[in-house]
Amino acid sequence: MQKIFISDIVFSEQYFPELSKNTGFFVPYIDYIDMIEENLIKGGEILVGWSAGAHLISKNINTFCNKWKKIILINPYSRLTDNISEQSIDTLIKGLGKDFTKTISYYLSKTGANTKILPDESIKKQLIETLLYFKESEVKSESSASNIDIVYGSANQIIKRSTILNFLKIFKNARFMEVDQPHFISESLLLSLIH
């Protein structure tokens, strides 16, 4: 059966080389939302979404949750603007246009990603479009599915603890696990979750 991982917006396969070998790996700004949604509907064994990926899964989860044995949502949010103000998102978008490398480096440091890998500037346009999408996007449907695990990194500087507590109210039967991680979840922990 299939395993799928949907990453956060900046983090492609190069950040998770082992994970990308063991899963269908998608990134919201590289892979079209429609293509991601097509794979969600097919179903499989384990579906994992991290941050923006978790948000995409959560938006229409009731249409496909019964097709997956397990769904894991890591550092999810109902609305990005509950965690990052619209003004901060606009500043980030402006920064990407002005100094891509400096802005991306700042974002990576906020996530807790200890890496020298920087995405290529060729993704700038898609990244800006994706930030605009997530600025408006919201999870509105509740789910009572019991095959959902919610994982929160307690050292998170991006997603607030209050966001997770509110998210748990939407996903009433989800199991909750807190891990000592920043927003960036280590590949070793991700691999342990899918095995």
C-alpha positions in Angstrom: 0.0 0.0 0.0 1.0 3.6 -0.7 2.7 6.0 1.7 2.6 9.7 1.0 4.4 12.7 2.6 3.3 16.2 1.8 6.0 18.6 3.0 6.0 22.3 4.1 6.3 24.9 1.3 10.1 25.3 1.2 11.2 21.8 2.0 11.8 19.6 -1.1 13.2 16.1 -1.3 16.8 17.4 -0.8 16.0 18.1 2.9 14.6 14.5 3.4 16.6 12.2 1.2 15.7 8.9 2.9 12.0 9.9 3.4 11.6 10.8 -0.2 12.9 7.3 -1.2 10.2 5.6 1.0 7.2 7.7 0.1 5.4 9.5 -2.6 6.8 13.0 -1.8 5.0 16.2 -2.6 5.7 19.9 -2.0 2.8 22.4 -2.2 4.6 25.0 -4.4 6.3 22.5 -6.8 3.5 20.1 -7.2 0.1 21.4 -8.2 -2.6 21.3 -5.6 -4.9 19.4 -8.0 -2.2 16.7 -8.4 -1.8 16.4 -4.7 -5.6 16.1 -4.1 -5.8 13.4 -6.8 -3.3 11.3 -4.8 -5.2 11.9 -1.5 -8.4 10.6 -3.0 -6.7 7.3 -4.2 -6.0 6.3 -0.6 -3.3 4.0 0.8 -1.5 3.0 4.0 -0.1 6.1 5.6 -0.6 9.8 4.7 1.6 12.3 6.4 1.4 16.1 6.1 3.7 18.6 7.7 2.6 22.2 8.3 1.3 23.4 4.8 1.0 19.8 3.8 -1.1 19.0 6.9 -3.2 22.0 6.1 -3.9 20.8 2.6 -4.8 17.3 3.9 -7.1 18.8 6.6 -9.1 21.0 4.2 -11.0 18.2 2.6 -10.1 15.3 4.9 -13.7 14.0 5.2 -13.7 13.1 1.4 -10.8 10.7 1.7 -10.0 9.8 5.3 -11.7 6.4 5.1 -9.4 5.5 2.2 -6.3 5.7 4.4 -5.2 3.3 7.2 -3.5 6.2 9.1 -3.3 10.0 8.6 -0.6 11.9 10.5 -0.8 15.7 10.7 2.4 17.4 11.9 2.3 21.0 13.1 -1.1 21.6 11.4 -3.1 24.8 11.4 -6.6 25.8 10.5 -5.5 29.3 9.2 -1.9 30.4 8.7 -2.8 33.9 9.8 -3.6 32.5 13.3 0.2 32.1 13.6 1.7 34.6 11.3 0.0 38.0 10.7 -1.0 39.0 7.2 1.5 41.9 7.5 4.3 39.4 8.3 3.3 37.3 5.3 3.3 40.4 3.1 6.7 41.3 4.4 8.0 37.8 3.7 6.6 38.0 0.1 8.2 41.4 -0.4 11.5 40.0 1.0 11.5 37.1 -1.4 11.3 39.6 -4.3 14.0 41.8 -2.9 16.5 39.4 -1.4 15.5 35.7 -1.9 18.5 34.1 -0.2 18.3 36.3 2.9 14.6 35.9 3.3 14.7 32.1 2.9 17.6 31.8 5.3 15.6 33.8 7.9 12.6 31.5 7.4 14.8 28.3 7.7 16.3 29.6 10.9 12.7 30.3 12.4 11.7 26.7 11.5 14.7 25.3 13.4 16.1 23.6 10.3 19.8 23.2 10.9 20.8 23.2 7.3 23.0 25.0 4.7 20.7 23.8 1.9 18.8 26.6 0.2 16.1 26.2 -2.4 16.9 27.5 -5.8 15.7 31.0 -6.6 13.7 29.6 -9.6 10.9 28.7 -7.2 10.4 32.3 -6.1 7.2 32.9 -8.2 5.6 29.6 -7.1 6.5 30.3 -3.5 5.0 33.8 -3.6 1.8 32.3 -5.1 1.7 29.6 -2.5 2.0 32.1 0.4 -0.8 34.1 -1.1 -2.9 30.9 -1.3 -2.2 30.0 2.3 -2.8 33.5 3.5 -6.5 33.1 2.5 -7.0 29.3 3.0 -8.9 27.9 6.0 -9.9 24.5 7.4 -13.6 24.8 8.0 -14.9 21.2 8.3 -14.7 19.2 11.4 -13.8 15.5 11.4 -14.6 12.7 13.8 -12.4 10.2 12.0 -10.4 8.0 14.4 -7.4 7.2 12.1 -5.8 10.7 12.6 -2.7 11.4 14.7 -1.8 15.0 15.4 1.9 15.7 16.2 3.2 19.0 17.6 6.7 20.1 18.0 6.9 21.8 21.4 9.9 23.9 20.5 7.9 25.4 17.6 8.5 29.1 16.7 6.0 29.1 13.7 2.8 27.3 14.9 1.5 28.4 18.2 0.4 26.0 20.9 -3.1 27.7 21.0 -3.4 26.8 17.3 -2.9 23.1 18.0 -5.3 23.2 21.0 -8.0 24.7 18.7 -7.1 22.3 15.9 -7.8 19.4 18.3 -11.3 20.7 18.8 -12.0 20.3 15.1 -10.5 16.8 15.0 -12.3 15.4 18.1 -11.2 11.7 17.9 -7.6 12.4 16.8 -4.7 11.0 18.9 -2.3 13.8 20.1 1.5 13.4 20.5 3.9 16.2 21.5 7.5 15.9 20.6 10.6 17.8 21.6 11.2 19.3 18.1 11.1 22.7 16.5 8.8 23.4 13.5 11.2 21.5 11.4 10.7 17.8 12.2 13.8 15.6 11.9 13.9 13.1 9.2 14.6 10.3 11.8 11.4 11.1 13.6 9.4 11.3 10.3 10.8 7.9 9.3 9.8 6.4 12.6 6.3 7.7 12.1 5.8 6.0 8.8 7.1 2.6 9.8 
